[in-house]
Amino acid sequence: MNKLKNNKYNFLSILKFIIPSLIGIALFTTPIKTADGVSIPVALISNMLQDILSSSLPALITALITISAIFTVIYKLFKLNFISNNEYLCKLLNVSPFWTSMRIIGAIFSILVFTEVGPTAIISENTGGLLLSGLMPTLFCIFLLAGMLLPLLLDFGLMDLCGALMTKIMRPIFTLPGRASIDCLASWLGDGTIGVLLTSKQYEDGFYSKREAAVISTTFSAVSITFSLVVISQVGLSHLFIPYYGTVILCGVITAIIVPRIPPLSKIDDTYLIDNHNEKSESKNNLTINQGFNKALATAENYKGIKYFFKSGLENVIDMWLGILPVVMSMGTIALIIAEYTPVFKILGLPFIPLLNLLSIPEAAAASQTILVGFADMFIPSIIAANISSEMTRFIIAALSVTQLIYISEVGSLILGSKIPINFKQLFIIFIERTLISLPIIALVAHIIF
């Protein structure tokens, strides 16, 4: 306590750090066993909220996406002063022509799907219908809860302490600051979208460099244990869940070590969106636990109060609802249309047949069709794989679809819709890299098991 006294932090400061941080840990990283597997409280509350609002969510989401498109177009056309003079509204609505078009397309798609009027390719339950009624309600509820509650993890000093505790591990192995460990844990136990939201918020606040934000969002936004169980069950191999998830973890660690050290991630600048000397000092020096604790107390001491907590939380929610939901709806629907109604992914998978044969994977031609289709949506490969007779091949496809990690129907669109500095081409290259690194590892494990 002497050092705490010397640093003039009193008991109230300690409570301001400990209480919100413990609540944040409990909500975002505490594993809870459920009937469907393991989850975290935020994900469970999100599911409960989704059940309560299920009948009204498609209409509400359609309204939000439409409002986003209308107000963005109005601002682009008329440059209204009350928006231009408001920093928050200007940042929300003053987007590039490309993102304006994504919001417009998202609004058109959501209206067509909701009214069930339009081409089957758009409104089908396997394309736009899947997004509006399946994925989007989940995102709506997660955005609401995460937007309001993420400050408990981010703003009261917990990240500063984790940075001091974990940098000696995270920096040499994964080229990342220690606080990235929280992003990974929240994704692993809860949902990959939570990891992206955590990363995006910290990048905007200046705690991650451009390279670090890109690495974490594409490498550490891991698939939750719960969803992994759904995937392995879909291919009829749920009795092999333990070796399956062990394989996923092994591939996840190996790709997290290799991919950040090669282009395109290695070529992204280590500069910051805003100046933040505190985080730069963590990047260059290993803080002691005592220094990290004092840094955490300083962060808690300087927090602006409960009014700011709710104001910033509400702004986060609106930003995600109006900024990210339209992108997921537009890009996700387009990706699923390509996967469902065109031979594009089947053709793109043909070059993988020789590699699959080299790895002695049965039914290589059928398996090749699943290799790249996961870029559209992570669940599609396991659906296709259900019709493959070889258990080994089904196991490999199920594991690969999860370790590929980036899929445009959700996580990919979230990354593209955020301020994280990574584009579509880079996402696809990273997807290919993860595929080529993971496939031989998974095949080796599969040959051992089968």
KEPA-239363 format. One record per residue: residue in one letter; x, y, z of N, C-alpha, C in turn. Coordinates in steps of 0.02 Angstrom, whole numbers, plus 32768, in hexadecimal, padded with zeros to 4 digits. Each point is the difference from the previous one (the first is absolute). Layout:
% residues N
AXYZXYZXYZ/...
//
This chain:
% residues 450
M80297FC380007FD7803D8000802B803F8000/N803F7FFB8014802A803C8003800780207FBB/K80087FD57FCD8008801C7FBD7FC080207FE8/L7FC87FE380157FC0801F7FEE7FFA80448020/K8015800580407FFD80408022802D80337FDF/N803C7FE97FEC802E802D7FDF7FE480197FBE/N7FD77FD67FE07FE180147FC17FBC8021800A/K7FF0800F803E7FC5802780157FBD7FE27FEB/Y7FFD7FBE7FF87FC17FE07FF17FE17FE68041/N7FC28014800C7FDF7FED803E7FD47FC37FF6/F7FDE7FEC80357FD67FC57FFE7FC780077FCD/L7FE6803E7FF97FCA800C7FD080187FF47FB8/S803E80147FF3801C7FF47FBD80067FB67FF1/I80147FDB803380067FB77FF87FBC7FE17FF1/L7FCD801780247FBC7FE77FF47FE880127FBA/K8011803D7FE97FEC80157FBD80207FD57FCA/F80397FE4800F80217FD27FD27FE47FB98006/I7FFB7FE8803E7FEF7FBA800B7FB87FEF7FEF/I7FD0802880177FB97FEE7FF87FEB7FFD7FB7/P800A80367FD87FEC7FFB7FB980277FCA7FDA/S80417FF7801180287FCF7FDD7FE87FB9800F/L7FEF7FF3803F7FE67FBE80127FBE7FF27FDD/I7FD580347FFC7FC07FF87FDD800D7FF27FB6/G803080247FE280117FF57FBA801A7FBA7FF4/I802D7FE9802D801B7FBB7FFA7FC77FCD8005/A7FD3800C80307FC87FD1800A7FD47FFD7FC2/L7FF480397FE17FD280037FC7801F7FE67FBF/F8040800E7FF5801E7FF37FBF802F7FC57FFD/T801B7FE9803880327FCB7FFC7FF47FC5802F/T7FC9800180267FF37FC9802E7FDA7FC97FDD/P801D7FC47FFA7FDE7FCA7FDE7FC67FE48029/I7FC87FF57FDE7FC57FE380207FEA7FC47FD6/K7FF87FC880217FEA7FC47FDD7FB580037FF5/T7FEC7FF57FC27FB97FFF7FEE7FEF7FBE7FDF/A7FC07FF97FEF7FEA7FC27FDF80217FF97FBB/D801380397FE2801E7FFF7FBD804C80018001/G801E8003803B804980038004801680358032/V803680247FEF801B8033802C7FF480457FE1/S7FEC803080297FF480437FE8801580328035/I7FF280407FF4800E803480317FBF8026800E/P7FFB802380397FC2802180127FE680317FCB/V802C80277FE17FE980307FCD7FDD7FDC7FC7/A801D7FC87FE97FE17FDA7FCA7FBE7FE18016/L7FFC7FE8803E7FC27FE480197FC980358006/I8012803A801A7FCF803780067FE980167FBA/S803080017FD17FEF80127FBB7FCD7FCF7FE3/N800B7FBF800D7FD17FCE7FE77FBB80078020/M7FFF800F80417FC0800B80237FDB803C7FE3/L802580367FF47FE3803D7FE37FE67FF27FBA/Q80267FD87FDB7FEB7FEE7FBD7FC07FD78001/D7FFA7FD380307FC27FD980067FC4802C8010/I800A8030802C7FCA802C80157FE8802C7FC6/L803180197FD97FF080307FCA7FFB7FDF7FBB/S80027FBE7FFE80087FDC7FC07FCE80167FCA/S7FC1800980127FCD80107FCE800880467FE3/S801E802D8025800580467FE9804580137FE6/L80327FD5800A804480127FED800A800B7FB5/P7FE57FD57FD3800A800D7FB87FE680447FEB/A7FC58014801A7FE580427FF0802C8038801B/L80177FF8803E802A80338020804380077FDC/I801D7FC77FED804080027FDC7FF880207FBB/T7FCA7FEE7FDE7FF1801F7FBE7FF9804B8007/A7FDE801780347FF78047800C80438023800D/L802A7FE280288041801E8010802C80057FC2/I80027FCB7FD8802A80007FC47FE580347FCE/T7FBF80057FFA7FE180327FD4800E80478017/I7FFB800C8041800F8041801D804980137FF2/S802D7FCF80088046800D7FF3800B80167FB8/A7FE17FDD7FD0800780117FB97FE280457FF1/I7FC3800D801A7FDE803F7FF08026803C801B/F80167FFD803F80228039801D8046800A7FE2/T80207FC97FED804180067FDF7FF980237FBC/V7FCD7FED7FDA7FF4801F7FBE7FEC80498009/I7FD5800F80317FEB8045800C803C802C8010/Y802D7FE5802B803B80288012802D800A7FC4/K80087FCC7FD7802B80057FC57FE580347FCF/L7FBE80047FFB7FE2802D7FCF7FFB80488019/F7FF1800980407FEF804380198031801C8033/K802E7FD8801A8032801880317FE0802A8038/L7FCF7FE480217FDB80248034802E80178038/N7FF7803F8016802D801E80317FFD7FDC8044/F7FC47FEB80157FFB7FE3804280257FBD8004/I800B7FE17FC580287FC37FFE804A80127FFB/S8010802E7FD4804680157FF6801F801B8040/N7FD7802380298019801F803D80017FD0803B/N7FE67FC37FF780007FCF803580357FCA7FEF/E80357FFD802780377FD27FF17FEA7FB87FFB/Y7FD47FEA802E7FE97FBB80007FD67FF07FC3/L7FCE802A7FF07FD57FF47FC7802680047FBE/C802F802F7FFD802880077FC3802A7FC17FF4/K801E7FE6803580287FC37FF97FD47FC57FEC/L7FC37FFF80197FD27FC97FF37FE680007FB8/L7FF2803C7FE57FDF80057FBF802D80167FC6/N8038801D8010802D80187FCB80307FC87FED/V7FE87FD07FD980287FC77FEB800F80047FB6/S802E7FD77FE9801580017FBA7FC87FE97FD2/P8005800F7FBE7FCD7FEA7FD07FF67FB48002/F80367FDA800A7FF97FB780017FD47FEA803B/W800E801A803C7FD97FEC803A7FB9801C7FFD/T7FF880397FDF7FBC801A7FF47FD87FCF7FD5/S80217FE67FCC7FDE7FD07FD47FF07FC08026/M802C7FEB802D7FF37FC480287FC38009802D/R7FF9803C801C7FC6800E802A7FC080007FD6/I8003801C7FC47FC580017FD47FED7FB97FEB/I80327FD97FEC7FF37FBB7FEC7FE57FD7803B/G801D800B803B7FE87FDE803C7FB78010800F/A7FED80407FF67FBA8014800B7FD27FDF7FCD/I80157FFE7FC17FD77FE17FCC7FF77FB5800E/F80377FDF80107FFC7FB8800F7FD37FF2803C/S8008802680367FD97FF3803D7FB6800C7FF4/I7FEE80347FD97FBA800E7FF17FE27FC87FD5/L80257FEA7FCE7FE87FCA7FD57FF57FBF8028/V80307FF0802B7FFB7FC380277FC780058032/F7FFA803980207FCB800980337FBA7FFC7FE2/T7FF8801F7FC57FBF80007FDF7FF47FC27FD5/E80367FD77FFA7FFE7FC37FD77FEB800F7FB8/V801980387FE77FF480157FBB804480087FDE/G80087FDF7FC6803E80087FDD801C7FBD7FE8/P803B80027FE1801F7FC37FE5800D7FCC8037/T7FF57FC17FEF800B7FCA803080487FFF8018/A802F80117FD480477FFF8012800E802F803B/I7FD980358007800A803180367FDA7FED803F/I7FC17FEC7FF77FD47FF6803A7FFF7FB8801A/S80247FD37FDF80007FBA801480187FF88048/E7FE77FCB802180157FF2804580497FEB8005/N801F7FF37FC680477FEF8000802D803C7FF1/T7FE2803A7FF18028803C7FF17FE98039802D/G7FDA80307FE47FEA803980287FD47FEC803A/G7FD77FCE7FF67FD47FE8803580277FE5803C/L80377FDC7FF1802B7FE68035801E80398029/L801580357FDE801F803880237FCD80278029/L7FC880147FE27FD1802B80237FDE7FDC803A/S7FF17FC17FF87FDC7FDB8034802E7FD7802D/G803E7FF27FE9802D7FD68027803980258020/L802F801A7FD6803C801F801A7FF58046801B/M7FD880297FDD7FF8804680137FE080098045/P7FCD7FDA80137FE68007804480347FF38036/T802C7FCF7FF380367FF2802F802F803C8006/L8012801D7FC6802C803A80017FDF803B8022/F7FC0800B7FF27FDB8037801F80067FFD804C/C7FF47FC6801C80007FF8804980478004801C/I80307FE27FDD804680038017801980487FFE/F7FEF80257FCA801580467FFB7FE38029803A/L7FC17FF380107FE08025803780247FF58042/L800B7FC18010801F7FEF8040804B80128001/A80237FEE7FCB8047800E7FFE800E804B7FFE/G7FD880257FDA800980487FFC7FF980228043/M7FCF7FEA80287FF4801E804180307FE68036/L80167FC27FFA80267FE18037804B7FFA7FF4/L801780077FC180487FFB7FF3802A80318029/P7FE8803D80108028802C802B80167FE18041/L7FDA7FD0801A80147FDE803E80447FDC7FF7/L800B7FE67FC480407FDF7FF2803680327FEC/L7FEC80357FDB8030802A7FDE8015803E8027/D7FD3801D8028800A8044801880108007804A/F80057FC98024800C8005804980427FE18016/G802D7FF47FD080447FEC801280117FB67FF6/L7FCE7FD67FF2800E7FB97FF980327FF27FC8/M7FF780237FC8802C7FF57FC7804880158010/D80088034802880438015801480237FCA8029/L7FDB7FE2802F801D7FCB802980107FC37FD5/C7FD27FED7FD4800C7FC67FD4803C800D7FD2/G8007803F7FEB803980107FD680427FF28023/A800380128041803D7FF48026800A7FB5800D/L7FCB7FDC800C80057FB9801180107FD47FC3/M7FE580127FC680027FD37FC6802F80147FC8/T801C803D8003802A80167FC8803C7FD37FF6/K801E7FE58036803B7FD57FF97FF07FC07FDB/I7FBF7FEE7FFD7FEA7FC57FDA7FE880147FBB/M7FD480327FFE7FDF80137FC1803080207FCE/R802E802A8019802C80257FD280317FD37FDB/P80267FD5802280307FD77FDA7FE07FC97FD6/I7FC77FE580177FE17FC87FDC7FD280197FC8/F7FD7803180107FCD80167FCF800980477FE7/T803680228014801080457FEB7FCA80318016/L7FE07FF480397FC780288016800980168048/P7FE0803880148002801580467FD87FD0802C/G800D800280407FE17FD1802E7FB580058004/R7FE5803C7FF67FB8800980067FDA7FD97FCA/A80217FEB7FCB7FDF7FD97FCB7FE77FBD801B/S801C7FE980387FEA7FC1801D7FB780018013/I7FE7803B80157FB9800780127FD47FF87FC3/D8014801D7FC87FDA7FF97FC17FF87FB77FEE/C80387FDC800580007FB97FED7FD37FD8802E/L8005800C80427FD87FDB80307FB6800C7FF7/A7FED803F7FF47FB980107FF57FE57FDF7FC1/S80297FFC7FCC7FEB7FDF7FC27FF97FB5800A/W80337FE3802080037FB780087FC67FE68029/L7FF0802480367FCA7FEA802C7FBC80187FE9/G7FFE80377FDD7FBF801F7FF07FF07FFF7FB6/D801E802F7FDB7FEE80087FBA803680297FDD/G80117FED7FC2803380257FDB7FEF80487FF6/T7FBF80107FFA7FEB80457FF68013802C803C/I7FFD7FE3803C80138026803C804A80137FFC/G80297FD17FE88047800E7FF9800D80387FCF/V7FDC80017FC7800880367FCF7FEB8043801E/L7FC9800180257FE8803E801F8032801A8033/L801B7FD38029803480138030803C801F7FDD/T80167FDF7FCC803C80177FDB7FF380437FDF/S7FC780077FDF7FF0803E7FDD7FFD803B8031/K7FE17FF580397FF98036803280458014801A/Q802B7FD0800E80428011801A802C80207FCB/Y7FF77FEC7FC1802580207FC97FEC80497FF9/E7FBE800D80027FE780457FFB8017802B803B/D800A7FE1803980168025803C804C80068004/G80237FE27FD0804980097FFC80297FCD8026/F7FE27FC9801580257FCE802680217FCB7FD4/Y7FE97FF97FC2801F7FD37FD1801880277FC3/S80397FEC7FE48016801D7FC17FD67FE27FC8/K8009801B7FC47FDC7FE57FC6800F7FB67FF6/R80407FEE800380137FBB7FF77FE37FD38036/E80058016803E7FE77FD880387FB57FF47FFB/A7FDA80347FEE7FB77FF97FF97FEF7FCF7FC8/A802580057FC87FF47FD37FC880117FB88013/V80377FF6802480157FBD80147FCE7FE18030/I7FEC802780337FD27FE580337FBD7FEE7FE2/S7FE4802C7FD67FBE7FF57FE47FFE7FC47FD0/T80377FF47FDE80017FC87FCF801F7FC0801B/T801C8004803C80247FC6801C7FE27FE98042/F7FE8802F80287FEA7FF080447FB58004800A/S7FDB80137FCC7FB67FFF80067FE87FB97FF4/A80147FD5802F7FF77FB87FF77FB67FEB8003/V7FF27FC77FE37FBD7FE480027FF27FE48046/S7FC6800E801A7FF07FEA80447FFC7FB48005/I80077FE7803C7FFB7FB8800C7FBA7FE87FEC/T7FCE802880107FBB7FED7FF17FF57FF57FB5/F801780317FD87FF67FF97FB880297FC67FE3/S803A7FF5801C80297FC77FEA7FDB7FBE800B/L7FDC7FFB80377FD87FC5800E7FC87FF87FCD/V7FE280387FEC7FCB7FFF7FCD801C7FE57FBE/V803C80167FED801F7FEC7FC1800F7FB58000/I801F7FE7803480127FB980027FC27FD48004/S7FCB801A801F7FC17FDB80037FE07FFD7FBB/Q800780367FD97FE280037FBE801C7FCA7FD2/V80407FEE8009801E7FCC7FD67FFB7FBB8020/G7FDB7FFB80367FF27FC08020803A7FE18026/L802D802B801B803A7FE680248007801F8045/S7FC8800D802080028021804280257FD78034/H80047FBD7FF680247FD6802F804B800B7FFD/L801780247FCC8048800F7FFA800F80498011/F7FD5801F802880078048800D804380118021/I80177FD7802F803E80118024803D80007FD1/P800C7FCB7FD8803880047FD17FF580357FCA/Y7FC1800A7FEE7FEF80347FCE80138045801A/Y7FEA8011803D800E80438019804A80078012/G80207FCA801480488002800B802580117FC0/T7FE87FE47FC8801E800F7FBE7FF6804A7FEE/V7FC48019800E7FF080477FF3802F802D8027/I800B7FF18040802C8029802A80487FFD7FE5/L80177FC37FEF80447FF87FE5800A802B7FC2/C7FD17FFC7FD1800480287FC27FFB804A800F/G7FD6801280307FF7804680128041801E801A/V80237FDC802A803F8018801C803680057FCA/I80067FCD7FD6803380007FCC7FF480377FCD/T7FC280097FEA7FF180367FD0800A80448020/A7FF080068042800980408022804A80138007/I802C7FCE7FFF8048800D8002801A80127FBB/I7FE87FDD7FCC801C80087FBC7FE2803B7FDA/V7FBD80047FFD7FDF80307FD380128048800F/P80058016803F80148046800C804680117FE9/R802A7FCE7FF48045800C7FEC800B7FFF7FB5/I7FCB7FF67FDA800480007FB77FCF80337FE3/P800B80187FC27FD0802E7FE27FBC7FDE7FF8/P7FC9802580017FFE804A80038004801D8046/L7FF67FD880357FFF801C80448043801F8013/S80377FE17FED804280198014801080437FDF/K7FDE80107FCA800D803D7FDA7FD7803C8019/I7FD07FF5802C7FD6803680198028802A8031/D7FF980427FFC8027802E802A7FF07FF7804A/D8035800780297FF77FFE80497FF48047801A/T7FD380247FDF7FEE804380167FBB7FFF801E/Y7FEF803580247FC1800280267FCD802F7FE0/L7FC17FEF80097FCA802C7FE8800280428025/I800C7FFD8042800A803D8028803E7FF5802A/D801E80378016803D7FFB80287FF07FE48046/N80267FCF80157FF57FE2804280447FE8801B/H8020802B802680447FF0801780017FC78031/N7FC97FF7802780007FCC803280067FBB7FE0/E7FD87FF57FCA80027FBE7FE080417FF57FDB/K801D80367FE580407FFA7FDE80367FEA8031/S7FFC8018803E80317FEB80327FF87FB68011/E7FC27FE77FFE7FF77FB8800B801E7FD97FC6/S7FFB801C7FC3801B7FDD7FC6804C7FF98004/K80218031801D804980018000801F7FE48040/N7FDB80048037801D7FEC80407FD17FCF8024/N801D7FD380267FD97FD280297FF380208043/L7FC18010800E7FEE801D804080007FCB8036/T80128014803D7FFA7FD280397FB67FFC8013/I7FEF7FCE80287FBB7FF980177FEB803D8028/N802E8019802B7FF0803B80287FF4803D7FD5/Q802880087FCB7FF680397FD27FBE7FF97FDB/G7FF07FC27FEC7FC07FF57FDE7FC6800E802D/F80067FED80407FCA800C80307FF7804A800C/N8037802580087FFC804880097FE280237FC3/K80137FE67FC57FE4801C7FC27FB57FF37FFC/A7FEB7FC580167FB87FF080017FDA802D8030/L801E800D803B7FDF802C80307FFB80487FE6/A803380157FDB7FFE80437FE37FC880067FCD/T7FF77FCC7FD87FCA7FFE7FCE7FBB80048022/A7FF77FD780347FC1800180257FF480438021/E8034801D801D7FFB804080237FE880377FD1/N80177FFE7FC17FF280357FD07FC07FF67FD8/Y7FDB7FC9800E7FC37FF47FDA7FCD8037800C/K7FDA80127FCC7FD7803C80027FBE7FF98025/G7FED7FC480157FC37FF980287FC87FDA7FDE/I7FCB7FF480267FC97FD67FEB7FDA801D7FC4/K7FF9804380007FDD80207FC780257FF47FBF/Y80428006800280287FF37FC57FFD7FB67FEC/F7FFC7FD480327FFB7FB87FF37FC47FF17FD4/F7FC6801B80127FC37FF17FDA7FFF80257FBD/K801A803E7FFF800280277FC2802D7FDE7FCC/S803D7FEE8015802E7FE17FD17FE77FBA7FEB/G7FE07FDC802F7FE57FBF7FF07FC980047FCC/L7FD3803180087FC980097FD0801B80147FBB/E8033802A7FFF801F80137FC180207FC47FDE/N80207FD58028801D7FC37FE47FCB7FD47FDF/V7FC87FF880227FC97FD67FE67FE5801C7FBE/I7FF1804080007FE4801F7FC380327FFC7FC7/D8040800A801080347FFC7FCD80027FBB7FE0/M7FFA7FCC802980017FBB7FE67FC07FEE7FDB/W7FC78016801B7FC07FF27FDF7FFC80207FBB/L801280417FFC7FF880257FC1803D7FF97FD2/G803A7FF0801D803D7FFB7FD780127FBB7FE9/I7FF37FCE802A80177FBC7FF17FC87FD37FE6/L7FC48004801C7FC97FD57FE97FF380057FB5/P7FFF803D7FE27FF680047FB780377FDE7FD8/V803D8003801880387FE17FDD7FFA7FB48001/V7FEF7FE5803B7FF77FB880067FC77FE87FD2/M7FC980267FFF7FC77FED7FD7801280027FB5/S802280347FEA800F80067FB980367FCF7FEA/M803A8001802180377FD57FEB7FF27FB7800F/G7FE07FF280387FEF7FBB80117FD07FE17FCF/T7FCD80267FEC7FCF7FE67FCF80217FF37FBD/I8029802F7FEA80237FF87FBF802C7FC28002/A80257FF68036802C7FC580067FD87FBF7FFF/L7FC77FFF80227FD77FC480037FDE7FF27FBD/I7FEE80357FDC7FE37FF77FBD80347FDF7FD2/I803E8018800380357FE37FD7800B7FB78011/A80007FF18042800B7FBB80177FC77FD27FED/E7FC2801A80037FC47FD67FF77FED7FF87FB7/Y800980347FD87FE380017FBC803380027FC8/T803F8000800F803380007FCC80347FC9800D/P80257FEC7FCD80347FCC800A8044801F8013/V8000803F8014803F8023800C802D7FDB8031/F7FE47FF0803B802A7FE0803380127FB87FED/K7FD47FE07FDA80107FBC7FE8803B80037FD1/I800080307FD2803780097FD1804180128024/L7FF9802F8030803B80168026801E7FC88029/G7FD77FCE801180197FC8802780267FCC7FD8/L7FF980017FBD80207FCD7FD6804C7FFB800A/P80248039800580497FFB800A80157FDC8040/F7FD17FF8802F80117FDF803F7FFC7FB47FFB/I7FE37FE57FCA7FFA7FB77FF980447FDD8002/P803380187FDB80427FDF8005801C80018047/L7FF7803880248019800480457FDB7FCE802C/L7FBE7FFB7FF87FD97FD1802880157FB87FF1/N800D7FF27FC080187FBD7FEE80457FF2801D/L802B80337FFF80437FF9801C7FFE7FF0804B/L7FCD801E80217FF87FF480487FD77FC1800E/S7FF07FDA7FCB7FDB7FC180067FBC80098022/I7FDE80347FEC7FBD800E801C7FCC7FE17FD2/P7FD67FD280197FCD7FDF7FD77FCE80327FE3/E7FE37FEE7FC67FCD80297FDF801880487FF6/A803C80057FE3802180417FF87FD780317FD7/A7FDF7FE77FCA7FD9802C7FD57FC780208025/A7FDC7FD880287FC8801B8028801A802F8036/A80387FEF801F801B80298035801880447FE5/S801980017FC2801B803E7FE37FCB80367FFC/Q7FC17FEC7FF77FCA80317FFB7FF480268040/T80187FE580387FF5802080418039802D8015/I80397FFC7FDD803C802380177FF7804C8003/L7FE8801E7FCA7FFB80487FFC7FBA801B800F/V7FCE7FD480007FBC8018800D7FF9801A8047/G802D7FEA802D7FFE80198044800E804A8005/F801E801D7FCC800B804980007FBE80267FFE/A7FCD7FE17FE27FBE801F7FFE7FDE7FF88044/D7FFF7FC3801A7FE27FF48042801F7FC1801E/M80108002803F80247FCA80217FD87FBF8005/F7FBF80057FFE7FD77FC5800C7FF37FD97FBF/I800880207FC67FF17FE07FC0802B7FC17FF5/P80418001800E80287FC37FF47FE67FC38026/S7FEA8009803E7FE87FC780267FBD7FE67FE5/I7FD9802D7FE27FC17FEB7FE1800F7FD47FC3/I802F80167FD780147FD97FC580207FBF8015/A802A8003803480257FC580177FD27FC9801B/A7FC4801380167FD37FCE801D7FEF7FC97FCE/N800780107FBF7FF07FCF7FCC803C7FD67FEA/I803A800C801F803D7FDA7FF080027FC2802C/S800F7FC77FE37FFD7FC18026803C7FF5802E/S803B80197FEE803D7FF580277FFF80298041/E80057FDE8039800380238040803E802C8005/M80387FE67FE6803E802780027FF880427FDB/T7FE37FFD7FC57FF7803D7FD87FD080308023/R7FCA7FE6801E7FD1802C802380238022803C/F802A7FDA80238026801B8038802D80387FE9/I80247FF57FC9802F80327FE67FDB803F7FEB/I7FC87FF97FDE7FDA803A7FE97FE58028803B/A7FE67FDC80327FE48022803C803680278024/A803C7FE38008803780228022801A803B7FD7/L80077FF57FBE801A80357FD67FD1803D7FFE/S7FBF7FF47FFB7FD080377FFB8003802D803D/V80127FE4803A80058027803E804380248004/T80367FDF7FEB804280208006800C80357FC9/Q7FD97FFE7FCA800680347FCD7FEC8044801C/L7FD18001802C7FEF8039802C7FDC803A7FDF/I801380137FC37FE5803D7FE27FC87FED7FD0/Y7FC38018800D7FC97FF47FD17FD7803F7FFA/I7FEF80107FC27FE480427FEF7FB98009801B/S7FDB7FCA80097FBB800980187FFC801D8046/E80377FFE80267FFD801E8043804280218013/V80317FDA8017803E801D801A8024802B7FCC/G80057FE77FC2802180277FCB7FDE80437FF5/S7FBE80007FFE7FDB803E7FF68008802F803C/L80037FE3803B800B8029803C804380247FFC/I80337FDC7FEB8043801E7FFA7FFF80367FCB/L7FE27FF17FC67FFE80327FCA7FD6803D8013/G7FCC7FF580287FD580388014801D80298039/S80357FE780208020802580368038802C7FE5/K80248021802C8038802A7FEB80427FDA7FFF/I7FFC7FBF800E803D7FD77FFD801C80017FB9/P804180117FF8801B800F7FBD80117FC17FD8/I7FCD7FDF7FE8800B7FC57FD67FC97FFD7FCC/N80117FEE7FC27FCF80017FCA7FEC7FB97FEB/F7FD27FFD7FD07FE47FBF7FEA80377FD37FE4/K802B801C7FD680367FD97FE1802D7FE28035/Q801280288032802C7FE880367FDD7FC98028/L7FC08008800D7FDA7FCD802480027FBD7FDA/F7FF780037FBF80007FC37FD880447FDE8001/I803580297FFB80447FE48001800D7FDE8043/I7FEC8020803780097FE380437FD87FC08006/F7FC47FFF7FE47FD77FC4800080247FC67FDD/I801F800F7FC680257FCD7FDA803D7FE88029/E8023802F801F803B7FEE80287FED7FD28039/R7FCA801180237FEA7FD780377FEB7FBA7FE7/T7FE27FFE7FC67FEC7FC07FE2803C7FD47FF1/L8032801D7FDF803B7FD97FEB802A7FEA803B/I80018027803580267FED803C7FDA7FCB8028/S7FBF800880067FD87FD3802A7FF37FBC7FE1/L7FF67FFE7FBE7FEB7FC27FDF80307FC5800C/P804280097FF6802D7FC7800C80007FE9804A/I7FFA802F802E7FFE7FEF80477FC37FD68010/I7FC680187FE77FC17FDC800D80027FBB7FE0/A801B7FFD7FC280047FBF7FDE802C7FCF8026/L80378019801B802D7FD580287FDC7FE4803E/V7FDD802C80237FDA7FEA803C7FCA7FCF7FEB/A7FDD800E7FC97FCA7FD47FE9801B7FBA7FF0/H803B7FFC7FE0801E7FBF7FF180127FDA803F/I80138024803480107FE080407FC07FE58021/I7FCA80287FFD7FC07FED80207FDF7FC77FDA/F800080047FBE7FDA7FD07FD7802D7FCA7FE3/
//
